[in-house]
């Protein structure tokens, strides 16, 4: 079955702001209950990843302006709190798209990773004229 193309603004958002599928899955888990406070062990358990990876994902979500540290008294605790309403709306649209076109969005994320890998490898390729 053919799906409609991914809207250009969401395509750009995925390519520039979603580095991996686990990042997107973590984002969607936090978004599902904005009042929930997430620690790395909880996220690791839900995503079947190592706690160290979950901790990095939470920090990356915070850096991206998608999550916010809960602060004391609970250290290393995060919750869903986009820095702007525009970002929240874009994430809502992406969540809806991901629910309908999971494979398309996943392929887009992986195409970004593949392109970055090729660009990195190309930097070390010897050229005839060099």
mmCIF file of the C-alpha atoms, coordinates in Angstrom:
data_MODEL
# 
_entry.id   MODEL 
# 
loop_
_atom_site.group_PDB 
_atom_site.id 
_atom_site.type_symbol 
_atom_site.label_atom_id 
_atom_site.label_alt_id 
_atom_site.label_comp_id 
_atom_site.label_asym_id 
_atom_site.label_entity_id 
_atom_site.label_seq_id 
_atom_site.pdbx_PDB_ins_code 
_atom_site.Cartn_x 
_atom_site.Cartn_y 
_atom_site.Cartn_z 
_atom_site.occupancy 
_atom_site.B_iso_or_equiv 
_atom_site.pdbx_formal_charge 
_atom_site.auth_seq_id 
_atom_site.auth_comp_id 
_atom_site.auth_asym_id 
_atom_site.auth_atom_id 
_atom_site.pdbx_PDB_model_num 
ATOM 1   C CA . UNK A 1 1   ? 0.000  0.000  0.000  1.00 0.00 ? 1   UNK A CA 1 
ATOM 2   C CA . UNK A 1 2   ? 1.348  3.411  -0.946 1.00 0.00 ? 2   UNK A CA 1 
ATOM 3   C CA . UNK A 1 3   ? 1.517  6.021  1.767  1.00 0.00 ? 3   UNK A CA 1 
ATOM 4   C CA . UNK A 1 4   ? 1.413  9.741  1.160  1.00 0.00 ? 4   UNK A CA 1 
ATOM 5   C CA . UNK A 1 5   ? 4.856  11.337 1.187  1.00 0.00 ? 5   UNK A CA 1 
ATOM 6   C CA . UNK A 1 6   ? 6.213  12.630 4.468  1.00 0.00 ? 6   UNK A CA 1 
ATOM 7   C CA . UNK A 1 7   ? 5.490  16.378 4.656  1.00 0.00 ? 7   UNK A CA 1 
ATOM 8   C CA . UNK A 1 8   ? 8.613  18.415 3.900  1.00 0.00 ? 8   UNK A CA 1 
ATOM 9   C CA . UNK A 1 9   ? 8.724  20.184 7.288  1.00 0.00 ? 9   UNK A CA 1 
ATOM 10  C CA . UNK A 1 10  ? 8.539  16.842 9.132  1.00 0.00 ? 10  UNK A CA 1 
ATOM 11  C CA . UNK A 1 11  ? 11.107 15.318 6.765  1.00 0.00 ? 11  UNK A CA 1 
ATOM 12  C CA . UNK A 1 12  ? 13.471 18.195 7.563  1.00 0.00 ? 12  UNK A CA 1 
ATOM 13  C CA . UNK A 1 13  ? 12.748 17.868 11.300 1.00 0.00 ? 13  UNK A CA 1 
ATOM 14  C CA . UNK A 1 14  ? 13.540 14.141 11.258 1.00 0.00 ? 14  UNK A CA 1 
ATOM 15  C CA . UNK A 1 15  ? 16.732 14.611 9.247  1.00 0.00 ? 15  UNK A CA 1 
ATOM 16  C CA . UNK A 1 16  ? 18.014 17.441 11.425 1.00 0.00 ? 16  UNK A CA 1 
ATOM 17  C CA . UNK A 1 17  ? 16.665 16.603 14.882 1.00 0.00 ? 17  UNK A CA 1 
ATOM 18  C CA . UNK A 1 18  ? 16.045 12.855 15.226 1.00 0.00 ? 18  UNK A CA 1 
ATOM 19  C CA . UNK A 1 19  ? 19.427 11.086 15.291 1.00 0.00 ? 19  UNK A CA 1 
ATOM 20  C CA . UNK A 1 20  ? 18.145 7.534  15.835 1.00 0.00 ? 20  UNK A CA 1 
ATOM 21  C CA . UNK A 1 21  ? 15.080 5.353  16.250 1.00 0.00 ? 21  UNK A CA 1 
ATOM 22  C CA . UNK A 1 22  ? 15.788 4.880  19.996 1.00 0.00 ? 22  UNK A CA 1 
ATOM 23  C CA . UNK A 1 23  ? 15.866 8.693  20.347 1.00 0.00 ? 23  UNK A CA 1 
ATOM 24  C CA . UNK A 1 24  ? 12.434 8.903  18.695 1.00 0.00 ? 24  UNK A CA 1 
ATOM 25  C CA . UNK A 1 25  ? 11.069 6.022  20.779 1.00 0.00 ? 25  UNK A CA 1 
ATOM 26  C CA . UNK A 1 26  ? 12.316 7.692  23.975 1.00 0.00 ? 26  UNK A CA 1 
ATOM 27  C CA . UNK A 1 27  ? 10.783 10.992 22.893 1.00 0.00 ? 27  UNK A CA 1 
ATOM 28  C CA . UNK A 1 28  ? 7.430  9.291  22.259 1.00 0.00 ? 28  UNK A CA 1 
ATOM 29  C CA . UNK A 1 29  ? 7.509  7.522  25.636 1.00 0.00 ? 29  UNK A CA 1 
ATOM 30  C CA . UNK A 1 30  ? 8.091  10.805 27.456 1.00 0.00 ? 30  UNK A CA 1 
ATOM 31  C CA . UNK A 1 31  ? 5.409  12.508 25.349 1.00 0.00 ? 31  UNK A CA 1 
ATOM 32  C CA . UNK A 1 32  ? 2.834  9.801  26.204 1.00 0.00 ? 32  UNK A CA 1 
ATOM 33  C CA . UNK A 1 33  ? 2.665  11.061 29.806 1.00 0.00 ? 33  UNK A CA 1 
ATOM 34  C CA . UNK A 1 34  ? 4.167  14.525 30.286 1.00 0.00 ? 34  UNK A CA 1 
ATOM 35  C CA . UNK A 1 35  ? 3.716  14.318 34.063 1.00 0.00 ? 35  UNK A CA 1 
ATOM 36  C CA . UNK A 1 36  ? 5.777  11.112 34.350 1.00 0.00 ? 36  UNK A CA 1 
ATOM 37  C CA . UNK A 1 37  ? 9.290  11.576 35.718 1.00 0.00 ? 37  UNK A CA 1 
ATOM 38  C CA . UNK A 1 38  ? 11.765 9.379  33.854 1.00 0.00 ? 38  UNK A CA 1 
ATOM 39  C CA . UNK A 1 39  ? 15.037 8.027  35.161 1.00 0.00 ? 39  UNK A CA 1 
ATOM 40  C CA . UNK A 1 40  ? 17.480 6.147  32.965 1.00 0.00 ? 40  UNK A CA 1 
ATOM 41  C CA . UNK A 1 41  ? 16.681 2.751  34.527 1.00 0.00 ? 41  UNK A CA 1 
ATOM 42  C CA . UNK A 1 42  ? 12.979 3.172  33.733 1.00 0.00 ? 42  UNK A CA 1 
ATOM 43  C CA . UNK A 1 43  ? 13.661 4.208  30.149 1.00 0.00 ? 43  UNK A CA 1 
ATOM 44  C CA . UNK A 1 44  ? 16.181 1.395  29.667 1.00 0.00 ? 44  UNK A CA 1 
ATOM 45  C CA . UNK A 1 45  ? 13.613 -1.125 30.846 1.00 0.00 ? 45  UNK A CA 1 
ATOM 46  C CA . UNK A 1 46  ? 10.899 0.182  28.508 1.00 0.00 ? 46  UNK A CA 1 
ATOM 47  C CA . UNK A 1 47  ? 13.142 0.413  25.434 1.00 0.00 ? 47  UNK A CA 1 
ATOM 48  C CA . UNK A 1 48  ? 15.203 -2.748 26.123 1.00 0.00 ? 48  UNK A CA 1 
ATOM 49  C CA . UNK A 1 49  ? 18.473 -0.832 26.024 1.00 0.00 ? 49  UNK A CA 1 
ATOM 50  C CA . UNK A 1 50  ? 21.379 -0.434 28.422 1.00 0.00 ? 50  UNK A CA 1 
ATOM 51  C CA . UNK A 1 51  ? 20.966 2.084  31.205 1.00 0.00 ? 51  UNK A CA 1 
ATOM 52  C CA . UNK A 1 52  ? 24.016 4.019  30.017 1.00 0.00 ? 52  UNK A CA 1 
ATOM 53  C CA . UNK A 1 53  ? 22.379 4.435  26.574 1.00 0.00 ? 53  UNK A CA 1 
ATOM 54  C CA . UNK A 1 54  ? 19.100 5.485  28.205 1.00 0.00 ? 54  UNK A CA 1 
ATOM 55  C CA . UNK A 1 55  ? 20.914 8.046  30.314 1.00 0.00 ? 55  UNK A CA 1 
ATOM 56  C CA . UNK A 1 56  ? 22.512 9.510  27.185 1.00 0.00 ? 56  UNK A CA 1 
ATOM 57  C CA . UNK A 1 57  ? 19.148 9.573  25.384 1.00 0.00 ? 57  UNK A CA 1 
ATOM 58  C CA . UNK A 1 58  ? 17.570 11.506 28.254 1.00 0.00 ? 58  UNK A CA 1 
ATOM 59  C CA . UNK A 1 59  ? 20.443 13.975 28.282 1.00 0.00 ? 59  UNK A CA 1 
ATOM 60  C CA . UNK A 1 60  ? 20.175 14.358 24.490 1.00 0.00 ? 60  UNK A CA 1 
ATOM 61  C CA . UNK A 1 61  ? 16.422 14.981 24.731 1.00 0.00 ? 61  UNK A CA 1 
ATOM 62  C CA . UNK A 1 62  ? 17.132 17.647 27.324 1.00 0.00 ? 62  UNK A CA 1 
ATOM 63  C CA . UNK A 1 63  ? 19.812 19.245 25.134 1.00 0.00 ? 63  UNK A CA 1 
ATOM 64  C CA . UNK A 1 64  ? 17.407 19.197 22.172 1.00 0.00 ? 64  UNK A CA 1 
ATOM 65  C CA . UNK A 1 65  ? 14.838 21.170 24.159 1.00 0.00 ? 65  UNK A CA 1 
ATOM 66  C CA . UNK A 1 66  ? 12.375 18.283 24.225 1.00 0.00 ? 66  UNK A CA 1 
ATOM 67  C CA . UNK A 1 67  ? 12.754 17.216 27.854 1.00 0.00 ? 67  UNK A CA 1 
ATOM 68  C CA . UNK A 1 68  ? 13.566 19.052 31.040 1.00 0.00 ? 68  UNK A CA 1 
ATOM 69  C CA . UNK A 1 69  ? 15.427 17.956 34.133 1.00 0.00 ? 69  UNK A CA 1 
ATOM 70  C CA . UNK A 1 70  ? 13.137 17.505 37.133 1.00 0.00 ? 70  UNK A CA 1 
ATOM 71  C CA . UNK A 1 71  ? 15.940 18.785 39.350 1.00 0.00 ? 71  UNK A CA 1 
ATOM 72  C CA . UNK A 1 72  ? 16.323 18.229 43.091 1.00 0.00 ? 72  UNK A CA 1 
ATOM 73  C CA . UNK A 1 73  ? 15.326 16.257 45.080 1.00 0.00 ? 73  UNK A CA 1 
ATOM 74  C CA . UNK A 1 74  ? 15.409 13.635 42.291 1.00 0.00 ? 74  UNK A CA 1 
ATOM 75  C CA . UNK A 1 75  ? 18.696 13.851 40.410 1.00 0.00 ? 75  UNK A CA 1 
ATOM 76  C CA . UNK A 1 76  ? 18.951 12.643 36.816 1.00 0.00 ? 76  UNK A CA 1 
ATOM 77  C CA . UNK A 1 77  ? 15.203 12.676 36.348 1.00 0.00 ? 77  UNK A CA 1 
ATOM 78  C CA . UNK A 1 78  ? 13.528 14.069 33.225 1.00 0.00 ? 78  UNK A CA 1 
ATOM 79  C CA . UNK A 1 79  ? 10.059 14.774 31.904 1.00 0.00 ? 79  UNK A CA 1 
ATOM 80  C CA . UNK A 1 80  ? 8.595  15.819 28.568 1.00 0.00 ? 80  UNK A CA 1 
ATOM 81  C CA . UNK A 1 81  ? 8.676  19.604 28.262 1.00 0.00 ? 81  UNK A CA 1 
ATOM 82  C CA . UNK A 1 82  ? 9.350  21.035 24.778 1.00 0.00 ? 82  UNK A CA 1 
ATOM 83  C CA . UNK A 1 83  ? 10.865 24.516 24.855 1.00 0.00 ? 83  UNK A CA 1 
ATOM 84  C CA . UNK A 1 84  ? 8.172  25.949 22.583 1.00 0.00 ? 84  UNK A CA 1 
ATOM 85  C CA . UNK A 1 85  ? 4.618  25.354 21.488 1.00 0.00 ? 85  UNK A CA 1 
ATOM 86  C CA . UNK A 1 86  ? 5.838  25.124 17.879 1.00 0.00 ? 86  UNK A CA 1 
ATOM 87  C CA . UNK A 1 87  ? 8.187  22.274 18.822 1.00 0.00 ? 87  UNK A CA 1 
ATOM 88  C CA . UNK A 1 88  ? 5.402  20.540 20.766 1.00 0.00 ? 88  UNK A CA 1 
ATOM 89  C CA . UNK A 1 89  ? 3.088  20.757 17.738 1.00 0.00 ? 89  UNK A CA 1 
ATOM 90  C CA . UNK A 1 90  ? 5.775  19.434 15.376 1.00 0.00 ? 90  UNK A CA 1 
ATOM 91  C CA . UNK A 1 91  ? 6.424  16.501 17.739 1.00 0.00 ? 91  UNK A CA 1 
ATOM 92  C CA . UNK A 1 92  ? 2.668  15.820 17.925 1.00 0.00 ? 92  UNK A CA 1 
ATOM 93  C CA . UNK A 1 93  ? 2.517  15.695 14.129 1.00 0.00 ? 93  UNK A CA 1 
ATOM 94  C CA . UNK A 1 94  ? 5.567  13.429 13.998 1.00 0.00 ? 94  UNK A CA 1 
ATOM 95  C CA . UNK A 1 95  ? 4.018  11.087 16.587 1.00 0.00 ? 95  UNK A CA 1 
ATOM 96  C CA . UNK A 1 96  ? 0.856  10.861 14.475 1.00 0.00 ? 96  UNK A CA 1 
ATOM 97  C CA . UNK A 1 97  ? 2.880  10.239 11.319 1.00 0.00 ? 97  UNK A CA 1 
ATOM 98  C CA . UNK A 1 98  ? 5.026  7.591  13.048 1.00 0.00 ? 98  UNK A CA 1 
ATOM 99  C CA . UNK A 1 99  ? 1.884  5.764  14.193 1.00 0.00 ? 99  UNK A CA 1 
ATOM 100 C CA . UNK A 1 100 ? 0.633  5.639  10.581 1.00 0.00 ? 100 UNK A CA 1 
ATOM 101 C CA . UNK A 1 101 ? 3.913  5.340  8.646  1.00 0.00 ? 101 UNK A CA 1 
ATOM 102 C CA . UNK A 1 102 ? 6.367  3.694  11.019 1.00 0.00 ? 102 UNK A CA 1 
ATOM 103 C CA . UNK A 1 103 ? 8.422  2.073  8.260  1.00 0.00 ? 103 UNK A CA 1 
ATOM 104 C CA . UNK A 1 104 ? 8.674  5.274  6.201  1.00 0.00 ? 104 UNK A CA 1 
ATOM 105 C CA . UNK A 1 105 ? 9.812  7.338  9.184  1.00 0.00 ? 105 UNK A CA 1 
ATOM 106 C CA . UNK A 1 106 ? 12.259 4.643  10.280 1.00 0.00 ? 106 UNK A CA 1 
ATOM 107 C CA . UNK A 1 107 ? 13.736 4.475  6.775  1.00 0.00 ? 107 UNK A CA 1 
ATOM 108 C CA . UNK A 1 108 ? 14.107 8.247  6.768  1.00 0.00 ? 108 UNK A CA 1 
ATOM 109 C CA . UNK A 1 109 ? 16.001 8.147  10.077 1.00 0.00 ? 109 UNK A CA 1 
ATOM 110 C CA . UNK A 1 110 ? 18.272 5.377  8.785  1.00 0.00 ? 110 UNK A CA 1 
ATOM 111 C CA . UNK A 1 111 ? 18.863 7.161  5.490  1.00 0.00 ? 111 UNK A CA 1 
ATOM 112 C CA . UNK A 1 112 ? 20.172 10.096 7.482  1.00 0.00 ? 112 UNK A CA 1 
ATOM 113 C CA . UNK A 1 113 ? 22.555 7.836  9.406  1.00 0.00 ? 113 UNK A CA 1 
ATOM 114 C CA . UNK A 1 114 ? 23.705 6.140  6.226  1.00 0.00 ? 114 UNK A CA 1 
ATOM 115 C CA . UNK A 1 115 ? 24.342 9.479  4.525  1.00 0.00 ? 115 UNK A CA 1 
ATOM 116 C CA . UNK A 1 116 ? 26.378 10.674 7.513  1.00 0.00 ? 116 UNK A CA 1 
ATOM 117 C CA . UNK A 1 117 ? 28.433 7.459  7.473  1.00 0.00 ? 117 UNK A CA 1 
ATOM 118 C CA . UNK A 1 118 ? 29.148 7.850  3.772  1.00 0.00 ? 118 UNK A CA 1 
ATOM 119 C CA . UNK A 1 119 ? 30.120 11.493 4.238  1.00 0.00 ? 119 UNK A CA 1 
ATOM 120 C CA . UNK A 1 120 ? 32.469 10.531 7.059  1.00 0.00 ? 120 UNK A CA 1 
ATOM 121 C CA . UNK A 1 121 ? 34.029 7.692  5.054  1.00 0.00 ? 121 UNK A CA 1 
ATOM 122 C CA . UNK A 1 122 ? 34.364 9.934  2.023  1.00 0.00 ? 122 UNK A CA 1 
ATOM 123 C CA . UNK A 1 123 ? 36.462 12.357 4.040  1.00 0.00 ? 123 UNK A CA 1 
ATOM 124 C CA . UNK A 1 124 ? 39.168 9.670  4.245  1.00 0.00 ? 124 UNK A CA 1 
ATOM 125 C CA . UNK A 1 125 ? 38.969 8.478  0.643  1.00 0.00 ? 125 UNK A CA 1 
ATOM 126 C CA . UNK A 1 126 ? 42.099 9.113  -1.388 1.00 0.00 ? 126 UNK A CA 1 
ATOM 127 C CA . UNK A 1 127 ? 41.493 10.796 -4.686 1.00 0.00 ? 127 UNK A CA 1 
ATOM 128 C CA . UNK A 1 128 ? 43.524 10.413 -7.880 1.00 0.00 ? 128 UNK A CA 1 
ATOM 129 C CA . UNK A 1 129 ? 44.248 14.122 -8.063 1.00 0.00 ? 129 UNK A CA 1 
ATOM 130 C CA . UNK A 1 130 ? 45.640 14.225 -4.511 1.00 0.00 ? 130 UNK A CA 1 
# 
